[in-house]
Amino acid sequence: MTHTIARRSSLALGLAAIGGAVLGKAARAADMKGMVKVTALYGAPKDPAAFEAYYAATHMPLVYAVKGIAHVEIGKPMPGPDGTAPAFYRIAELWFENPAAMQGVMATPDWKKVVDDLANFATGGVTILVSPVE
């Protein structure tokens, strides 16, 4: 009998945790509404090792030095489910509280340094998207 109660308690705790995670995600989504993100999609570089070294040691420290960016996410896409190569080599997302905050940041000398630096390492090109968060 104790074993059955333990299983039921475990199930109830598990369901409560899942419910909390779902509610937490919904709350985060509501908090993000109205934000704007700038997405940089980097094409395959001519020299991936040089790209990675420069990106980590020089470019990203410039990004992190910019005041007013609410959140930064970087990633390296994996092959698709069918094994096809990803369309982009690297992705960076820079989040801003709202469009006015983004415009303010983009008017700063620190942001200009970030933009000017792209030519120093993005040999595969870079596509920039600006998206409101819904």
MIDREN-913577 format. One record per residue: x, y, z of N, C-alpha, C in turn; residue in one letter; residue number from 1. Coordinates in nm, 4 decimals. Atoms other than C-alpha are relative to their C-alpha. Layout:
% residues N
+----------+----------+----------+----------+----------+----------+----------+----------+----------+--------+-----+
:      nxx :      nyy :      nzz :     caxx :     cayy :     cazz :      cxx :      cyy :      czz : residu : num :
+----------+----------+----------+----------+----------+----------+----------+----------+----------+--------+-----+
:        X :        Y :        Z :        X :        Y :        Z :        X :        Y :        Z :      A : NUM :
...
+----------+----------+----------+----------+----------+----------+----------+----------+----------+--------+-----+
END
This chain:
% residues 134
+----------+----------+----------+----------+----------+----------+----------+----------+----------+--------+-----+
:      nxx :      nyy :      nzz :     caxx :     cayy :     cazz :      cxx :      cyy :      czz : residu : num :
+----------+----------+----------+----------+----------+----------+----------+----------+----------+--------+-----+
:   0.0821 :  -0.1181 :   0.0000 :   0.0000 :   0.0000 :   0.0000 :   0.0874 :   0.1257 :   0.0000 :      M :   1 :
:  -0.0877 :  -0.1156 :  -0.0058 :   0.2800 :   0.2434 :   0.0846 :   0.0646 :   0.0241 :  -0.1358 :      T :   2 :
:  -0.0615 :  -0.0104 :   0.1315 :   0.4378 :   0.1705 :  -0.2524 :  -0.0945 :   0.0701 :  -0.0981 :      H :   3 :
:   0.0991 :  -0.0621 :   0.0879 :   0.1167 :   0.2715 :  -0.4325 :  -0.0137 :   0.1484 :   0.0301 :      T :   4 :
:   0.0097 :  -0.1410 :  -0.0378 :   0.0907 :   0.5966 :  -0.2383 :   0.1232 :   0.0756 :  -0.0492 :      I :   5 :
:  -0.1224 :  -0.0649 :   0.0457 :   0.4530 :   0.6760 :  -0.3217 :  -0.0064 :   0.0247 :  -0.1502 :      A :   6 :
:   0.0120 :  -0.0193 :   0.1450 :   0.3830 :   0.6242 :  -0.6928 :  -0.0985 :   0.1118 :  -0.0316 :      R :   7 :
:   0.0988 :  -0.1054 :   0.0229 :   0.0740 :   0.8415 :  -0.6773 :   0.0571 :   0.1370 :   0.0377 :      R :   8 :
:  -0.0615 :  -0.1265 :  -0.0417 :   0.2650 :   1.1089 :  -0.4869 :   0.1020 :   0.0454 :  -0.1039 :      S :   9 :
:  -0.0987 :  -0.0341 :   0.1022 :   0.5436 :   1.0947 :  -0.7431 :  -0.0688 :   0.0515 :  -0.1251 :      S :  10 :
:   0.0739 :  -0.0440 :   0.1169 :   0.2932 :   1.1248 :  -1.0250 :  -0.0562 :   0.1403 :   0.0219 :      L :  11 :
:   0.0567 :  -0.1315 :  -0.0301 :   0.1216 :   1.4198 :  -0.8561 :   0.1085 :   0.1073 :  -0.0006 :      A :  12 :
:  -0.1096 :  -0.0958 :  -0.0016 :   0.4548 :   1.5927 :  -0.7962 :   0.0508 :   0.0267 :  -0.1410 :      L :  13 :
:  -0.0445 :  -0.0157 :   0.1392 :   0.5586 :   1.5311 :  -1.1561 :  -0.0956 :   0.0865 :  -0.0793 :      G :  14 :
:   0.0995 :  -0.0809 :   0.0704 :   0.2320 :   1.6720 :  -1.2895 :   0.0026 :   0.1450 :   0.0477 :      L :  15 :
:  -0.0088 :  -0.1371 :  -0.0535 :   0.2634 :   1.9742 :  -1.0605 :   0.1214 :   0.0719 :  -0.0586 :      A :  16 :
:  -0.1210 :  -0.0607 :   0.0565 :   0.6162 :   2.0358 :  -1.1875 :  -0.0216 :   0.0372 :  -0.1460 :      A :  17 :
:   0.0281 :  -0.0295 :   0.1406 :   0.5020 :   2.0137 :  -1.5498 :  -0.0927 :   0.1201 :  -0.0097 :      I :  18 :
:   0.0923 :  -0.1128 :   0.0000 :   0.2138 :   2.2495 :  -1.4764 :   0.0707 :   0.1299 :   0.0318 :      G :  19 :
:  -0.0761 :  -0.1195 :  -0.0361 :   0.4503 :   2.4951 :  -1.3120 :   0.0902 :   0.0449 :  -0.1137 :      G :  20 :
:  -0.0864 :  -0.0336 :   0.1130 :   0.6871 :   2.4775 :  -1.6091 :  -0.0812 :   0.0655 :  -0.1111 :      A :  21 :
:   0.0859 :  -0.0572 :   0.1039 :   0.4009 :   2.5467 :  -1.8502 :  -0.0440 :   0.1400 :   0.0395 :      V :  22 :
:   0.0407 :  -0.1321 :  -0.0455 :   0.2742 :   2.8365 :  -1.6405 :   0.1179 :   0.0969 :  -0.0015 :      L :  23 :
:  -0.1200 :  -0.0839 :   0.0021 :   0.6287 :   2.9687 :  -1.6049 :   0.0336 :   0.0446 :  -0.1412 :      G :  24 :
:  -0.0272 :  -0.0332 :   0.1392 :   0.6743 :   2.9552 :  -1.9809 :  -0.0999 :   0.1040 :  -0.0496 :      K :  25 :
:   0.1023 :  -0.0966 :   0.0404 :   0.3461 :   3.1400 :  -2.0352 :   0.0286 :   0.1371 :   0.0597 :      A :  26 :
:  -0.0325 :  -0.1273 :  -0.0644 :   0.4505 :   3.4077 :  -1.7856 :   0.1192 :   0.0655 :  -0.0684 :      A :  27 :
:  -0.1161 :  -0.0553 :   0.0702 :   0.7876 :   3.4485 :  -1.9582 :  -0.0409 :   0.0542 :  -0.1359 :      R :  28 :
:   0.0458 :  -0.0452 :   0.1317 :   0.6146 :   3.4748 :  -2.2975 :  -0.0735 :   0.1321 :   0.0122 :      A :  29 :
:   0.0725 :  -0.1255 :  -0.0206 :   0.3857 :   3.7465 :  -2.1620 :   0.0977 :   0.1132 :   0.0306 :      A :  30 :
:  -0.1005 :  -0.1013 :  -0.0321 :   0.6901 :   3.9323 :  -2.0230 :   0.0786 :   0.0439 :  -0.1239 :      D :  31 :
:  -0.0791 :  -0.0296 :   0.1191 :   0.8610 :   3.9169 :  -2.3639 :  -0.0799 :   0.0734 :  -0.1072 :      M :  32 :
:   0.0835 :  -0.0666 :   0.0994 :   0.5660 :   4.0538 :  -2.5607 :   0.0351 :   0.1479 :  -0.0027 :      K :  33 :
:  -0.0387 :  -0.1395 :   0.0155 :   0.6570 :   4.3938 :  -2.6985 :   0.1493 :   0.0188 :  -0.0178 :      G :  34 :
:  -0.1435 :  -0.0087 :   0.0201 :   1.0270 :   4.3175 :  -2.7055 :   0.0301 :  -0.0094 :  -0.1502 :      M :  35 :
:  -0.0466 :   0.0085 :   0.1382 :   1.2242 :   4.3341 :  -3.0295 :   0.1319 :  -0.0748 :   0.0020 :      V :  36 :
:  -0.1290 :   0.0672 :   0.0062 :   1.5059 :   4.1078 :  -3.1351 :   0.0646 :   0.0208 :  -0.1363 :      K :  37 :
:  -0.0811 :  -0.0081 :   0.1203 :   1.7817 :   4.1479 :  -3.3885 :   0.0678 :  -0.1358 :  -0.0130 :      V :  38 :
:  -0.0576 :   0.1319 :   0.0235 :   1.8859 :   3.8159 :  -3.5388 :   0.1065 :   0.0118 :  -0.1076 :      T :  39 :
:  -0.1094 :   0.0045 :   0.0976 :   2.2210 :   3.7752 :  -3.7138 :   0.0172 :  -0.1454 :  -0.0430 :      A :  40 :
:  -0.0146 :   0.1341 :   0.0563 :   2.2389 :   3.4718 :  -3.9430 :   0.1285 :  -0.0006 :  -0.0824 :      L :  41 :
:  -0.1312 :   0.0011 :   0.0648 :   2.5987 :   3.4003 :  -4.0400 :   0.0107 :  -0.1144 :  -0.0994 :      Y :  42 :
:  -0.0271 :   0.1026 :   0.1000 :   2.6805 :   3.2160 :  -4.3616 :   0.1284 :  -0.0738 :   0.0343 :      G :  43 :
:  -0.1200 :   0.0809 :  -0.0261 :   2.9498 :   2.9492 :  -4.3677 :   0.1258 :   0.0816 :  -0.0300 :      A :  44 :
:  -0.1229 :  -0.0784 :   0.0209 :   3.2870 :   3.1224 :  -4.3203 :   0.1013 :  -0.0764 :  -0.0839 :      P :  45 :
:  -0.1069 :   0.0625 :   0.0786 :   3.5869 :   3.0580 :  -4.5418 :   0.0911 :  -0.0832 :   0.0897 :      K :  46 :
:  -0.0865 :   0.0697 :  -0.0959 :   3.7885 :   2.9515 :  -4.2339 :  -0.0751 :  -0.0082 :   0.1341 :      D :  47 :
:   0.0785 :   0.0112 :  -0.1227 :   3.5624 :   2.8201 :  -3.9529 :   0.0800 :   0.0180 :   0.1293 :      P :  48 :
:  -0.0810 :  -0.0130 :  -0.1219 :   3.8448 :   2.7992 :  -3.6976 :   0.0329 :   0.1468 :   0.0274 :      A :  49 :
:  -0.0303 :  -0.1418 :  -0.0166 :   3.9435 :   3.1626 :  -3.7571 :  -0.1256 :   0.0766 :   0.0404 :      A :  50 :
:   0.1265 :  -0.0634 :  -0.0356 :   3.5774 :   3.2673 :  -3.7415 :  -0.0273 :  -0.0193 :   0.1486 :      F :  51 :
:   0.0319 :   0.0305 :  -0.1406 :   3.5251 :   3.0924 :  -3.4059 :   0.0929 :   0.0724 :   0.0963 :      E :  52 :
:  -0.0970 :  -0.0661 :  -0.0883 :   3.8443 :   3.2339 :  -3.2531 :  -0.0299 :   0.1496 :   0.0091 :      A :  53 :
:   0.0267 :  -0.1439 :   0.0016 :   3.7644 :   3.5903 :  -3.3587 :  -0.1343 :   0.0309 :   0.0655 :      Y :  54 :
:   0.1356 :  -0.0193 :  -0.0527 :   3.3948 :   3.5611 :  -3.2723 :   0.0003 :  -0.0028 :   0.1526 :      Y :  55 :
:  -0.0029 :   0.0158 :  -0.1457 :   3.4660 :   3.4424 :  -2.9173 :   0.0881 :   0.1042 :   0.0686 :      A :  56 :
:  -0.0976 :  -0.0858 :  -0.0684 :   3.7676 :   3.6605 :  -2.8377 :  -0.0177 :   0.1492 :  -0.0278 :      A :  57 :
:   0.0076 :  -0.1412 :   0.0379 :   3.6829 :   3.9851 :  -3.0171 :  -0.1428 :   0.0488 :  -0.0189 :      T :  58 :
:   0.1324 :  -0.0523 :   0.0338 :   3.3301 :   4.0190 :  -3.1557 :  -0.0988 :  -0.0063 :   0.1158 :      H :  59 :
:   0.0995 :   0.0111 :  -0.1073 :   3.1185 :   3.8860 :  -2.8704 :   0.0328 :   0.0901 :   0.1198 :      M :  60 :
:  -0.0265 :  -0.0990 :  -0.1053 :   3.3041 :   4.0942 :  -2.6079 :  -0.0476 :   0.1414 :  -0.0378 :      P :  61 :
:   0.0544 :  -0.1287 :   0.0435 :   3.2096 :   4.3993 :  -2.8188 :  -0.1508 :   0.0042 :   0.0207 :      L :  62 :
:   0.1455 :   0.0078 :  -0.0177 :   2.8461 :   4.2854 :  -2.8155 :  -0.0355 :   0.0139 :   0.1473 :      V :  63 :
:   0.0312 :  -0.0016 :  -0.1431 :   2.8470 :   4.2249 :  -2.4402 :   0.0298 :   0.1352 :   0.0649 :      Y :  64 :
:  -0.0329 :  -0.1311 :  -0.0538 :   2.9939 :   4.5724 :  -2.3841 :  -0.1085 :   0.1046 :  -0.0298 :      A :  65 :
:   0.1060 :  -0.0949 :   0.0369 :   2.6895 :   4.7398 :  -2.5437 :  -0.1040 :   0.0050 :   0.1118 :      V :  66 :
:   0.1014 :  -0.0190 :  -0.1046 :   2.4589 :   4.8820 :  -2.2756 :  -0.1376 :   0.0078 :  -0.0657 :      K :  67 :
:   0.1368 :  -0.0093 :   0.0498 :   2.0850 :   4.8377 :  -2.3278 :  -0.0506 :  -0.1228 :  -0.0722 :      G :  68 :
:   0.0465 :   0.1261 :   0.0573 :   2.0738 :   4.4898 :  -2.4785 :  -0.0540 :  -0.0824 :   0.1160 :      I :  69 :
:   0.0649 :   0.0699 :  -0.1110 :   1.8279 :   4.2975 :  -2.2612 :   0.0452 :  -0.1450 :   0.0122 :      A :  70 :
:  -0.0318 :   0.1432 :  -0.0025 :   1.9361 :   3.9455 :  -2.3587 :   0.0756 :  -0.0347 :  -0.1274 :      H :  71 :
:  -0.0773 :   0.0469 :   0.1152 :   2.1854 :   3.7739 :  -2.5899 :  -0.0066 :  -0.1519 :  -0.0031 :      V :  72 :
:  -0.0040 :   0.1454 :   0.0210 :   2.1530 :   3.4231 :  -2.7319 :   0.0855 :  -0.0264 :  -0.1229 :      E :  73 :
:  -0.0779 :   0.0407 :   0.1162 :   2.4077 :   3.2604 :  -2.9605 :  -0.0121 :  -0.1510 :  -0.0148 :      I :  74 :
:   0.0095 :   0.1427 :   0.0247 :   2.3947 :   2.9218 :  -3.1221 :   0.0646 :  -0.0378 :  -0.1310 :      G :  75 :
:  -0.0579 :   0.0559 :   0.1216 :   2.5390 :   2.7000 :  -3.3877 :  -0.0965 :  -0.1075 :  -0.0483 :      K :  76 :
:   0.1007 :   0.0958 :   0.0466 :   2.2701 :   2.5230 :  -3.5932 :   0.0572 :  -0.1387 :  -0.0267 :      P :  77 :
:  -0.0350 :   0.1399 :   0.0238 :   2.2778 :   2.1464 :  -3.6195 :  -0.0630 :  -0.0438 :  -0.1321 :      M :  78 :
:   0.0661 :   0.0515 :   0.1204 :   2.1903 :   1.9366 :  -3.9250 :  -0.1489 :  -0.0227 :   0.0259 :      P :  79 :
:   0.1435 :   0.0231 :  -0.0111 :   1.8185 :   1.8997 :  -3.9941 :  -0.0304 :  -0.1454 :   0.0329 :      G :  80 :
:   0.0395 :   0.1373 :  -0.0345 :   1.6220 :   1.5862 :  -3.9005 :   0.0387 :  -0.1029 :  -0.1064 :      P :  81 :
:  -0.0371 :   0.0918 :   0.1082 :   1.7041 :   1.4375 :  -4.2410 :   0.1498 :   0.0006 :  -0.0281 :      D :  82 :
:  -0.1453 :  -0.0028 :   0.0143 :   2.0764 :   1.5132 :  -4.2007 :   0.0520 :   0.1101 :  -0.0902 :      G :  83 :
:  -0.0465 :  -0.1076 :   0.0878 :   2.0859 :   1.8103 :  -4.4357 :   0.0746 :   0.1065 :   0.0803 :      T :  84 :
:  -0.0800 :  -0.1038 :  -0.0644 :   2.3351 :   2.0808 :  -4.3563 :  -0.0891 :   0.1195 :   0.0330 :      A :  85 :
:   0.0803 :  -0.1181 :  -0.0337 :   2.1934 :   2.3864 :  -4.1783 :   0.0236 :   0.1115 :  -0.1020 :      P :  86 :
:  -0.0093 :  -0.1110 :   0.0953 :   2.1272 :   2.6942 :  -4.3907 :   0.0989 :   0.1074 :   0.0462 :      A :  87 :
:  -0.0904 :  -0.1011 :  -0.0535 :   2.3402 :   2.9100 :  -4.1604 :   0.1010 :  -0.0649 :   0.0933 :      F :  88 :
:  -0.1093 :   0.0520 :  -0.0818 :   2.6680 :   2.8551 :  -3.9770 :  -0.0192 :   0.0326 :   0.1479 :      Y :  89 :
:   0.0177 :  -0.0446 :  -0.1371 :   2.5885 :   3.0552 :  -3.6637 :  -0.1164 :   0.0975 :   0.0064 :      R :  90 :
:   0.1124 :  -0.0908 :  -0.0225 :   2.2986 :   3.2519 :  -3.5158 :   0.0257 :   0.0776 :   0.1283 :      I :  91 :
:  -0.0039 :  -0.0818 :  -0.1214 :   2.2975 :   3.5393 :  -3.2690 :  -0.1302 :   0.0791 :   0.0074 :      A :  92 :
:   0.1211 :  -0.0795 :  -0.0216 :   1.9869 :   3.7004 :  -3.1214 :   0.0261 :   0.0991 :   0.1124 :      E :  93 :
:  -0.0162 :  -0.1074 :  -0.0981 :   2.0016 :   4.0323 :  -2.9407 :  -0.1388 :   0.0554 :   0.0276 :      L :  94 :
:   0.1344 :  -0.0404 :  -0.0403 :   1.6866 :   4.1229 :  -2.7471 :   0.0019 :   0.1378 :   0.0625 :      W :  95 :
:   0.0152 :  -0.1344 :  -0.0529 :   1.5702 :   4.4737 :  -2.6631 :  -0.1386 :   0.0127 :   0.0631 :      F :  96 :
:   0.1265 :  -0.0151 :  -0.0733 :   1.2928 :   4.5832 :  -2.4251 :  -0.1146 :   0.0457 :  -0.0895 :      E :  97 :
:   0.1029 :  -0.0523 :   0.0899 :   1.1045 :   4.7665 :  -2.7028 :   0.0705 :   0.0674 :  -0.1177 :      N :  98 :
:  -0.0631 :  -0.0637 :   0.1165 :   1.1623 :   4.9384 :  -3.0392 :   0.0788 :   0.1266 :   0.0348 :      P :  99 :
:  -0.0718 :  -0.1223 :  -0.0380 :   1.2621 :   5.2676 :  -2.8740 :   0.1346 :  -0.0321 :   0.0639 :      A : 100 :
:  -0.1264 :   0.0409 :  -0.0627 :   1.5262 :   5.0910 :  -2.6644 :   0.0985 :  -0.0470 :  -0.1066 :      A : 101 :
:  -0.0865 :   0.0474 :   0.1082 :   1.6619 :   4.9208 :  -2.9772 :   0.0573 :   0.1191 :  -0.0775 :      M : 102 :
:  -0.0462 :  -0.1176 :   0.0741 :   1.6798 :   5.2534 :  -3.1632 :   0.1049 :   0.0777 :   0.0800 :      Q : 103 :
:  -0.0965 :  -0.0693 :  -0.0849 :   1.8592 :   5.4117 :  -2.8690 :   0.1358 :  -0.0688 :   0.0002 :      G : 104 :
:  -0.1249 :   0.0764 :   0.0010 :   2.1182 :   5.1344 :  -2.8572 :   0.0702 :   0.0146 :  -0.1348 :      V : 105 :
:  -0.0590 :  -0.0060 :   0.1338 :   2.1699 :   5.1477 :  -3.2342 :   0.0603 :   0.1365 :  -0.0325 :      M : 106 :
:  -0.0565 :  -0.1335 :   0.0199 :   2.2582 :   5.5173 :  -3.2053 :   0.1307 :   0.0203 :   0.0762 :      A : 107 :
:  -0.1189 :  -0.0156 :  -0.0837 :   2.5538 :   5.4513 :  -2.9725 :   0.1290 :  -0.0358 :  -0.0743 :      T : 108 :
:  -0.1300 :   0.0368 :   0.0571 :   2.9247 :   5.4356 :  -3.0617 :   0.0329 :  -0.1483 :   0.0225 :      P : 109 :
:  -0.0286 :   0.1420 :  -0.0261 :   2.9457 :   5.0895 :  -2.8991 :  -0.0708 :  -0.0896 :  -0.1011 :      D : 110 :
:   0.0722 :   0.0795 :   0.1015 :   2.6789 :   4.9549 :  -3.1389 :   0.0702 :   0.0129 :  -0.1347 :      W : 111 :
:  -0.0707 :  -0.0212 :   0.1267 :   2.8647 :   5.1090 :  -3.4341 :   0.1241 :  -0.0892 :  -0.0068 :      K : 112 :
:  -0.1176 :   0.0886 :  -0.0031 :   3.1764 :   4.9159 :  -3.3264 :  -0.0392 :  -0.1434 :  -0.0343 :      K : 113 :
:   0.0481 :   0.1367 :   0.0270 :   2.9758 :   4.5898 :  -3.3337 :  -0.0291 :  -0.0161 :  -0.1488 :      V : 114 :
:   0.0371 :   0.0073 :   0.1417 :   2.8368 :   4.6608 :  -3.6801 :   0.1244 :   0.0074 :  -0.0883 :      V : 115 :
:  -0.1222 :  -0.0146 :   0.0801 :   3.1723 :   4.7757 :  -3.8200 :   0.0888 :  -0.1233 :   0.0082 :      D : 116 :
:  -0.0847 :   0.1171 :  -0.0201 :   3.3392 :   4.4635 :  -3.6806 :  -0.0420 :  -0.1193 :  -0.0868 :      D : 117 :
:   0.0473 :   0.1142 :   0.0797 :   3.1271 :   4.2267 :  -3.8936 :   0.0909 :  -0.0276 :  -0.1192 :      L : 118 :
:  -0.0863 :   0.0173 :   0.1177 :   3.3523 :   4.2844 :  -4.1949 :   0.1324 :  -0.0676 :   0.0341 :      A : 119 :
:  -0.1283 :   0.0579 :  -0.0407 :   3.6506 :   4.1575 :  -3.9934 :  -0.0016 :  -0.1526 :   0.0106 :      N : 120 :
:   0.0021 :   0.1455 :  -0.0195 :   3.5293 :   3.7979 :  -3.9610 :  -0.1135 :  -0.0725 :  -0.0732 :      F : 121 :
:   0.1169 :   0.0657 :   0.0599 :   3.1931 :   3.7280 :  -4.1330 :   0.0215 :  -0.0216 :  -0.1497 :      A : 122 :
:  -0.0376 :   0.0223 :   0.1394 :   3.3496 :   3.5999 :  -4.4558 :  -0.1072 :  -0.0747 :  -0.0801 :      T : 123 :
:   0.1102 :   0.0694 :   0.0688 :   3.0387 :   3.3928 :  -4.5360 :  -0.1227 :   0.0881 :  -0.0119 :      G : 124 :
:   0.1119 :  -0.0925 :   0.0043 :   2.8162 :   3.7005 :  -4.5114 :  -0.0852 :  -0.0110 :   0.1251 :      G : 125 :
:   0.0896 :  -0.0002 :  -0.1149 :   2.5575 :   3.7894 :  -4.2527 :  -0.1326 :   0.0619 :  -0.0433 :      V : 126 :
:   0.1345 :  -0.0498 :   0.0259 :   2.1825 :   3.8357 :  -4.2830 :  -0.0551 :   0.0485 :   0.1329 :      T : 127 :
:   0.0525 :  -0.0589 :  -0.1229 :   2.0219 :   4.0648 :  -4.0251 :  -0.1525 :   0.0110 :  -0.0120 :      I : 128 :
:   0.1444 :  -0.0098 :  -0.0075 :   1.6550 :   4.0354 :  -3.9290 :  -0.0369 :   0.0760 :   0.1272 :      L : 129 :
:   0.0526 :  -0.0681 :  -0.1182 :   1.4633 :   4.2623 :  -3.6913 :  -0.1446 :  -0.0444 :   0.0131 :      V : 130 :
:   0.1328 :   0.0582 :  -0.0195 :   1.1514 :   4.1054 :  -3.5408 :  -0.0614 :   0.0442 :   0.1309 :      S : 131 :
:   0.0692 :  -0.0209 :  -0.1266 :   0.8924 :   4.2090 :  -3.2868 :  -0.0321 :  -0.1366 :   0.0625 :      P : 132 :
:   0.0315 :   0.1249 :  -0.0687 :   0.8330 :   3.9394 :  -3.0256 :  -0.1493 :  -0.0003 :   0.0268 :      V : 133 :
:   0.1458 :   0.0090 :  -0.0152 :   0.4708 :   3.8263 :  -3.0283 :  -0.0382 :  -0.1003 :   0.1060 :      E : 134 :
+----------+----------+----------+----------+----------+----------+----------+----------+----------+--------+-----+
END
